[in-house]
Every structure is written in C-alpha cells, then in structure tokens.
Amino acid sequence: MTRSAPEPGNDGGYLLDNAQPEAGTRFEALGELFDPTTFRHVEALGIAPGWRCWEVGAGGSSVVTWLADRVGRTGRVVATDIDTSWASRAAGDVIEVLRHDVGRDEPPGGGFDLVHARLVLVHVPDRDRALRAMAGALRPGGWLLVEDADPASQPLLCLDEYGPEQALANRLRTGFRTLMAARGVDLAYGRKLPRLLRGAGLADVSADAYFPVTSPACDALEAATVRQVRDRLVEAGLATDEEIDRHLAAVASGRLDLTTSPMISAWGRRP
C-alpha cells in the first residue's frame, strides 16, 4: 500500500507502516480476505498473456505474482510503492519493482493494459491527482481497477454487538477510525469511486462491494492492526492498555465474529 506525506494539520503520517513487524501478517490476512475478489475482477476484464500491468501501492507480493503468472513471459508487471521492502521479493524477469509515490510522482511509463490499486488511494492526500495519473497511464481500451474501503457505510467491527467484548471491539474500531481521519483518510471514499472514474474520462464504469462477516483472517488482521496502532490509541486517550489487552485476548480466543469495512471495487475503460 502506498504511503504519502501527511496533509498539513495532520498528527502524523501513514498509520500502518510497512516497516512495522506486523505488516507481513496484515498483508497475508488482506490477501486471504480480498485476493479472490481482486482476481475475479481482473479475470473478468480479460487479462491475457502479453498484457502490461501497473500494480500501484503493491505492499505485499500476492497480487503482483498472480498478475505476472497471467501475463506470462511476454507481459510486464510494474509494482510500485513508497516502501518496496515487501514487494521487492517478487522482482524478476516479468516483475519490475520501483519506489514511487502515486500522489506526487509521474506514472512509471504508459500504455498499460491494466492499472490496479487496492486500499491505496484512500490514504493518499492528493488522491484526485493520483487517480487522474493512473487513468492517464492506460492505453486506449485499457482498464483501471480501483478497490477501496468505505468504513463510513459500515463502521462496526462486530455486527452483532451482543455483549461487553463486542462493545469494546466496536469502541476500539471507532478509535482507530478517529486516528485514520486525523491523517486525512476519506472514510467514505469507496462509494465515490464510480463517479470519480467517470470524471477521469473512463467508460463502461461498473462497481460492486464485498466484505466478510467472520473469518480467521479477520481475526489475524484485527490483532495485527491493533498492535500496530496500540501506542497511538493510548496516547490519544482512545483506549487504555488494559482494554487493548482484553480485546486482543478476546480476538485470540475466537469468541468474536469480526468483520471488515466493505471493499468497493470499481472499474472503467479508457476509450
């Protein structure tokens, strides 16, 4: 996932940094939860041997390696991120990994058959510029697929808040959303994607949404996320260490049915 500098007035930069030890666990959990949806959409767009693809804010390597397998030796996958420490492990004959800030830098070339970003633009301060740059890097007929969360439409971590553990989980999720908003994250960005893709000049725009209601990967994602933001939650007075310990113990026990915000996928074609 791409990280960009914080907007003026924010209280910090990107909250879930790739350099933190929990990043690998988060990438694995996100891949388990959302790779099938991403792959289904890319397959429907017609990915084929020889395609040139740009994976924006690659983060981990699961999507990058899948794309490389589909485009074959005659294709090309360019994977970019501000922190390439995880994606660089996939670099090879077909995959080129570049350090790049999609909110500031020019695209790494043009004429792409597919440009894809997942859970990226919601964190980029100049996300409008980034989206225009991504659309502009497409060849005529090429596809842009953007997937981002919409926490404002479904803010709960536990949909079924039937006890104190579930209430605490939802309160901590509210604290996490507060930290994200303070860093300029648009918590309602996902729902805007269809009109934003049309505004970028794309045709044949469509969208859908997916979110799991409960899954072991949701538990793993939540535990890693809370550990990454623990100090921030405490410093901001949004939770105590005791509450966080209690919540992590409940997550580890498997007693909580944890969900995610809806992942909205939107795609459009350059005429």
Phi, psi and chi 1 to 4 in degrees:
 res  aa     phi    psi   chi1   chi2   chi3   chi4
   1 MET       -  137.8 -172.5  180.0  -61.7      -
   2 THR   -77.0  137.2  -62.7      -      -      -
   3 ARG  -111.3  139.2  -99.3  101.8   24.6 -127.4
   4 SER  -126.1  166.0  -64.2      -      -      -
   5 ALA   -64.0  148.6      -      -      -      -
   6 PRO   -68.6  152.2   24.5  -33.4      -      -
   7 GLU   -71.3  155.8  -67.3  178.5  -39.1      -
   8 PRO   -56.2  135.2  -25.5   34.9      -      -
   9 GLY    94.0  -12.8      -      -      -      -
  10 ASN   -70.2  162.1  -75.4    1.2      -      -
  11 ASP  -101.5   20.9   60.8   -8.7      -      -
  12 GLY   159.2  179.3      -      -      -      -
  13 GLY   -91.1 -148.3      -      -      -      -
  14 TYR   -64.1  133.1 -177.7   59.3      -      -
  15 LEU   -77.8  -32.0 -162.9   61.3      -      -
  16 LEU  -113.7   78.9  -59.5  168.7      -      -
  17 ASP   -77.1  141.5 -161.1  -75.2      -      -
  18 ASN   -62.1  -23.8  -77.9    4.5      -      -
  19 ALA   -75.5  -16.0      -      -      -      -
  20 GLN   -74.2  148.1  -66.5  174.3  -77.8      -
  21 PRO   -63.6  -23.8   19.4  -31.6      -      -
  22 GLU   -77.8   -8.1  -64.2   84.9    2.3      -
  23 ALA   -59.3  -42.1      -      -      -      -
  24 GLY   -61.1  -41.5      -      -      -      -
  25 THR   -63.3  -40.7  -59.0      -      -      -
  26 ARG   -63.8  -43.9  -67.1 -169.3   72.9 -103.2
  27 PHE   -60.4  -42.9  -71.3  147.1      -      -
  28 GLU   -63.3  -44.4  -69.6  177.3    3.8      -
  29 ALA   -66.8  -43.4      -      -      -      -
  30 LEU   -62.3  -38.4  -72.0  168.9      -      -
  31 GLY   -64.0  -44.2      -      -      -      -
  32 GLU   -62.8  -38.1 -177.0  174.8  -19.9      -
  33 LEU   -75.8  -41.7  -69.2  169.1      -      -
  34 PHE  -119.2  -12.5  -62.0  117.5      -      -
  35 ASP   -58.0  -43.7  -82.1    0.2      -      -
  36 PRO   -57.7  -38.7  -27.6   37.3      -      -
  37 THR   -67.3  -45.8  -62.2      -      -      -
  38 THR   -59.1  -46.9  -64.2      -      -      -
  39 PHE   -65.2  -37.4  -61.1  162.1      -      -
  40 ARG   -61.4  -42.8  171.5  172.7   60.1   85.3
  41 HIS   -67.1  -43.3  -74.1  124.3      -      -
  42 VAL   -65.2  -39.8  175.8      -      -      -
  43 GLU   -60.0  -41.9  -68.9  -82.8   18.5      -
  44 ALA   -66.1  -26.4      -      -      -      -
  45 LEU   -78.7   -6.7  -63.8  179.1      -      -
  46 GLY    95.6   22.7      -      -      -      -
  47 ILE   -50.8  139.0 -169.4  169.2      -      -
  48 ALA  -148.9  162.6      -      -      -      -
  49 PRO   -53.3  138.4  -28.4   36.5      -      -
  50 GLY    94.8   -9.5      -      -      -      -
  51 TRP   -67.1  148.2  -90.0   32.6      -      -
  52 ARG  -105.1  123.6  -64.2 -174.5   70.3 -111.0
  53 CYS  -123.8  143.9  -55.9      -      -      -
  54 TRP  -119.1  114.5  175.5   18.4      -      -
  55 GLU   -96.8  110.7  179.2   66.1   15.1      -
  56 VAL   -91.0  132.2 -178.0      -      -      -
  57 GLY    59.9   55.3      -      -      -      -
  58 ALA   -61.1  -34.9      -      -      -      -
  59 GLY    62.4 -109.5      -      -      -      -
  60 GLY   -79.7 -167.5      -      -      -      -
  61 SER  -114.8    1.6   60.6      -      -      -
  62 SER   -65.3  -44.0   63.8      -      -      -
  63 VAL   -70.7  -40.1  174.6      -      -      -
  64 VAL   -60.3  -47.6  173.8      -      -      -
  65 THR   -69.0  -34.7   54.7      -      -      -
  66 TRP   -64.5  -44.4 -175.8   89.9      -      -
  67 LEU   -60.5  -43.5  -69.9  172.9      -      -
  68 ALA   -61.4  -38.1      -      -      -      -
  69 ASP   -64.5  -36.6 -178.9   65.8      -      -
  70 ARG   -76.0  -36.3  -66.5  -56.8 -173.2  -85.3
  71 VAL   -84.1  -19.5  -56.2      -      -      -
  72 GLY    70.0 -172.0      -      -      -      -
  73 ARG   -70.3  -18.2  -64.0 -174.1   63.1   82.8
  74 THR   -88.4   -5.1   59.9      -      -      -
  75 GLY  -101.2 -173.7      -      -      -      -
  76 ARG  -150.1  136.5 -169.5   73.0  173.4  164.7
  77 VAL  -124.0  120.2  177.7      -      -      -
  78 VAL  -103.9  118.1  179.4      -      -      -
  79 ALA  -108.7  124.5      -      -      -      -
  80 THR  -125.1  151.1   63.3      -      -      -
  81 ASP  -168.5  158.8 -155.6  -35.7      -      -
  82 ILE   -69.3  -39.4  -74.7 -178.7      -      -
  83 ASP  -113.0  108.1 -178.9  -13.0      -      -
  84 THR   -97.3   14.3   60.7      -      -      -
  85 SER   -61.6  -30.3   55.9      -      -      -
  86 TRP   -91.1  -46.5  -66.1   90.2      -      -
  87 ALA   -66.5  -28.4      -      -      -      -
  88 SER   -62.3  -19.3   61.8      -      -      -
  89 ARG   -67.0  -18.4  -56.3  175.6 -173.1 -173.2
  90 ALA   -94.7   -4.0      -      -      -      -
  91 ALA   -58.2  140.4      -      -      -      -
  92 GLY  -172.8 -157.3      -      -      -      -
  93 ASP   -59.9  -40.1  -67.5  -19.8      -      -
  94 VAL   -93.6  -29.3  175.9      -      -      -
  95 ILE  -103.0  125.3  -60.1  170.2      -      -
  96 GLU  -112.7  127.6  179.6 -178.3   11.6      -
  97 VAL  -110.7  127.0  179.6      -      -      -
  98 LEU  -129.6  141.5  -60.7  173.3      -      -
  99 ARG   -78.3  126.0 -168.5  176.2 -173.3  -81.7
 100 HIS  -162.2  139.6  177.6  -89.6      -      -
 101 ASP  -109.7  107.2 -175.4  -20.8      -      -
 102 VAL   -65.0  -22.2   69.8      -      -      -
 103 GLY   -82.4  -10.9      -      -      -      -
 104 ARG  -130.1  -37.3  -62.8  179.5  175.5 -179.6
 105 ASP   -88.3  155.6  -59.1  -26.5      -      -
 106 GLU   -68.6  151.8  -67.8  -59.6  -46.8      -
 107 PRO   -58.1  151.1  -23.6   33.6      -      -
 108 PRO   -79.9   62.6   31.5  -35.6      -      -
 109 GLY   102.4 -168.1      -      -      -      -
 110 GLY  -151.3 -173.4      -      -      -      -
 111 GLY    72.3   30.0      -      -      -      -
 112 PHE   -78.9  140.4  -70.3  104.2      -      -
 113 ASP   -77.4  -28.4  -61.2  -77.7      -      -
 114 LEU  -145.5  131.7  171.7   71.3      -      -
 115 VAL  -121.1  128.6  177.0      -      -      -
 116 HIS  -133.0  139.7  171.9 -110.1      -      -
 117 ALA  -142.2  133.7      -      -      -      -
 118 ARG  -128.6  125.2 -173.3  175.4   74.0 -166.6
 119 LEU    55.5   45.1  -67.1  173.8      -      -
 120 VAL  -119.2  -61.3  173.8      -      -      -
 121 LEU   -64.0  -28.4  -65.4 -174.1      -      -
 122 VAL   -58.9  -24.6   68.1      -      -      -
 123 HIS   -96.8   -8.4  -61.3  -77.4      -      -
 124 VAL   -88.9  123.0  176.6      -      -      -
 125 PRO   -55.4  -50.0  -28.5   36.5      -      -
 126 ASP   -96.7   63.5 -163.6   -8.0      -      -
 127 ARG   -70.1  -27.1   55.7 -175.2   68.9   93.8
 128 ASP   -66.2  -43.3  -69.1  -21.4      -      -
 129 ARG   -63.5  -41.4  178.6 -168.5 -177.4  -79.6
 130 ALA   -61.6  -43.0      -      -      -      -
 131 LEU   -64.3  -42.1 -175.0   63.7      -      -
 132 ARG   -63.2  -39.9  -69.9 -166.7  -58.9  -90.6
 133 ALA   -64.4  -40.6      -      -      -      -
 134 MET   -64.9  -44.3  -68.5  160.3   58.9      -
 135 ALA   -64.4  -38.5      -      -      -      -
 136 GLY   -69.4  -18.0      -      -      -      -
 137 ALA   -84.6   -3.6      -      -      -      -
 138 LEU   -78.3  149.7  -65.5  167.9      -      -
 139 ARG   -78.1  160.6   67.0  162.9  178.7   81.2
 140 PRO   -55.7  127.6  -27.8   36.8      -      -
 141 GLY    90.4   -8.2      -      -      -      -
 142 GLY   -74.4  160.4      -      -      -      -
 143 TRP  -113.5  138.6  -70.1   94.0      -      -
 144 LEU  -109.2  125.2  173.8   60.9      -      -
 145 LEU  -120.4  115.5  170.3   62.4      -      -
 146 VAL  -118.4  130.7 -178.8      -      -      -
 147 GLU  -127.4  120.5  -58.6  178.4  -67.8      -
 148 ASP  -144.1  155.0 -105.7  -50.6      -      -
 149 ALA   -79.2  161.6      -      -      -      -
 150 ASP  -135.1   73.9 -162.0  -54.8      -      -
 151 PRO   -60.9  -26.5  -21.7   33.4      -      -
 152 ALA   -66.2  -27.0      -      -      -      -
 153 SER   -82.6  -22.4   65.9      -      -      -
 154 GLN  -150.4   89.5 -163.2  -63.8   96.5      -
 155 PRO   -87.4   -3.5   31.3  -35.5      -      -
 156 LEU   -86.6  147.8  -60.7  177.6      -      -
 157 LEU   -89.9  -36.1 -178.3   61.6      -      -
 158 CYS  -115.3  107.9  -69.1      -      -      -
 159 LEU   -63.9  -35.4  -65.3  174.1      -      -
 160 ASP  -101.1   87.9 -176.0   16.0      -      -
 161 GLU   -87.2   78.6 -170.0 -178.8  -60.2      -
 162 TYR  -101.6   -2.6   63.5   87.8      -      -
 163 GLY  -155.8  178.0      -      -      -      -
 164 PRO   -64.4  -33.1   18.9  -30.5      -      -
 165 GLU   -65.8  -39.5  -68.7  179.0  -27.5      -
 166 GLN   -70.2  -36.9  -69.9   72.8   24.9      -
 167 ALA   -64.6  -41.0      -      -      -      -
 168 LEU   -64.6  -42.2  174.7   59.3      -      -
 169 ALA   -58.8  -43.0      -      -      -      -
 170 ASN   -69.3  -33.8  -75.6  -21.9      -      -
 171 ARG   -68.6  -40.1 -175.0  158.7   62.5   80.4
 172 LEU   -66.4  -36.0  -67.4 -179.1      -      -
 173 ARG   -65.3  -36.9  176.7   51.2   55.1   94.1
 174 THR   -62.4  -40.0  -62.6      -      -      -
 175 GLY   -63.0  -41.8      -      -      -      -
 176 PHE   -61.3  -43.9  174.9   65.2      -      -
 177 ARG   -63.7  -34.8  -68.0  173.1   64.0 -121.9
 178 THR   -63.3  -43.1  -61.6      -      -      -
 179 LEU   -63.5  -40.9  -66.2  176.7      -      -
 180 MET   -64.5  -45.2  -62.8  -71.1  -84.2      -
 181 ALA   -62.2  -34.6      -      -      -      -
 182 ALA   -65.5  -18.3      -      -      -      -
 183 ARG  -100.0   13.7  -75.1  158.2  174.5   77.6
 184 GLY    87.2    9.3      -      -      -      -
 185 VAL   -70.0  132.6  172.1      -      -      -
 186 ASP   -88.4  103.8 -176.4  -11.7      -      -
 187 LEU   -73.2   -6.9  -62.3  173.7      -      -
 188 ALA  -116.8   23.8      -      -      -      -
 189 TYR   -70.8  -38.7 -172.4   65.9      -      -
 190 GLY   -54.3  -42.5      -      -      -      -
 191 ARG   -66.9  -19.4   71.1 -172.4   68.6  177.2
 192 LYS   -84.3  -11.8  -57.4  173.8 -175.9  176.9
 193 LEU   -57.5  -44.0  -71.8  173.5      -      -
 194 PRO   -57.5  -47.0  -27.8   37.4      -      -
 195 ARG   -70.5  -31.3   67.4  172.5  170.5   84.7
 196 LEU   -68.4  -37.5  -67.4  175.1      -      -
 197 LEU   -67.2  -39.7  -95.2   58.5      -      -
 198 ARG   -64.2  -40.0  -70.8 -166.9  -62.3  -90.2
 199 GLY   -64.8  -23.9      -      -      -      -
 200 ALA   -84.2    4.7      -      -      -      -
 201 GLY    91.0   13.0      -      -      -      -
 202 LEU   -88.1  152.3  -59.0 -176.2      -      -
 203 ALA  -111.8  170.2      -      -      -      -
 204 ASP    52.6   44.0  -59.4  -32.2      -      -
 205 VAL   -77.1  132.5  172.7      -      -      -
 206 SER  -141.4  166.6  -62.8      -      -      -
 207 ALA  -157.4  156.4      -      -      -      -
 208 ASP  -149.3 -178.4   63.9   14.5      -      -
 209 ALA  -143.1  153.7      -      -      -      -
 210 TYR  -149.0  139.0  164.9   77.3      -      -
 211 PHE  -153.4  137.4   71.0  100.0      -      -
 212 PRO   -76.0  147.4   28.6  -33.7      -      -
 213 VAL   -90.2  -35.7  172.9      -      -      -
 214 THR  -158.3  144.4 -171.9      -      -      -
 215 SER  -171.6  145.4  163.0      -      -      -
 216 PRO   -56.5  -31.5  -26.8   35.6      -      -
 217 ALA   -67.7  -32.0      -      -      -      -
 218 CYS   -63.2  -40.1  -71.6      -      -      -
 219 ASP   -63.5  -46.1  -64.7  -12.1      -      -
 220 ALA   -63.5  -40.9      -      -      -      -
 221 LEU   -64.6  -42.9  178.9   62.7      -      -
 222 GLU   -65.6  -44.9  171.8   64.8    5.9      -
 223 ALA   -61.9  -44.1      -      -      -      -
 224 ALA   -66.1  -40.1      -      -      -      -
 225 THR   -64.9  -46.2  -60.5      -      -      -
 226 VAL   -63.5  -39.5  168.9      -      -      -
 227 ARG   -64.0  -35.6  -70.2 -170.1  175.1   99.8
 228 GLN   -68.6  -34.9  -78.7 -169.3  -85.6      -
 229 VAL  -105.1    6.0  -58.2      -      -      -
 230 ARG   -50.7  -54.0  177.4 -179.0 -170.5  130.4
 231 ASP   -61.7  -37.6  -68.9  -15.3      -      -
 232 ARG   -65.3  -41.5  -63.6  -76.6 -167.9  174.7
 233 LEU   -61.7  -44.0  -72.0  168.4      -      -
 234 VAL   -67.9  -45.5  174.2      -      -      -
 235 GLU   -60.2  -35.3  -70.4  168.1    4.8      -
 236 ALA   -84.1   -1.7      -      -      -      -
 237 GLY    73.5   21.5      -      -      -      -
 238 LEU   -90.9  -14.1  -62.9  168.0      -      -
 239 ALA  -164.7  160.7      -      -      -      -
 240 THR  -104.5  162.8   65.6      -      -      -
 241 ASP   -59.6  -38.4  -81.1  -43.8      -      -
 242 GLU   -63.8  -42.5 -174.9  -83.2  -29.1      -
 243 GLU   -64.6  -40.5  -72.1  172.1  -30.3      -
 244 ILE   -66.2  -42.7  -67.4  172.7      -      -
 245 ASP   -60.3  -42.2  -73.8  -20.6      -      -
 246 ARG   -63.9  -41.5 -175.1  152.9   37.5   96.7
 247 HIS   -66.1  -44.2  174.1   60.1      -      -
 248 LEU   -63.2  -35.7  -71.6  172.8      -      -
 249 ALA   -65.7  -39.8      -      -      -      -
 250 ALA   -66.0  -40.0      -      -      -      -
 251 VAL   -62.2  -45.9  172.1      -      -      -
 252 ALA   -63.9  -28.4      -      -      -      -
 253 SER   -74.6  -18.0   73.8      -      -      -
 254 GLY    79.8   12.3      -      -      -      -
 255 ARG   -80.9  -13.5  -66.3 -168.0  -62.0  -91.3
 256 LEU  -101.7  135.1  -56.1  179.2      -      -
 257 ASP   -93.2   96.7  -68.3  -41.2      -      -
 258 LEU   -95.2  141.9  -55.8 -178.0      -      -
 259 THR  -122.2 -175.2 -173.2      -      -      -
 260 THR  -126.8  170.5   68.8      -      -      -
 261 SER   -67.9  152.1  -58.9      -      -      -
 262 PRO   -58.8  134.8  -23.0   33.3      -      -
 263 MET   -95.0  112.3  177.8   73.7   77.7      -
 264 ILE   -96.7  123.7  -62.8  179.3      -      -
 265 SER  -106.8  127.6  -57.1      -      -      -
 266 ALA  -130.8  140.9      -      -      -      -
 267 TRP  -141.5  149.3   56.2   94.9      -      -
 268 GLY  -153.3  161.4      -      -      -      -
 269 ARG  -114.3  138.1  176.6 -177.6   57.0   82.3
 270 ARG   -75.6  124.0 -179.3  173.8  179.5  177.7
 271 PRO   -60.2      -  -21.3   32.5      -      -
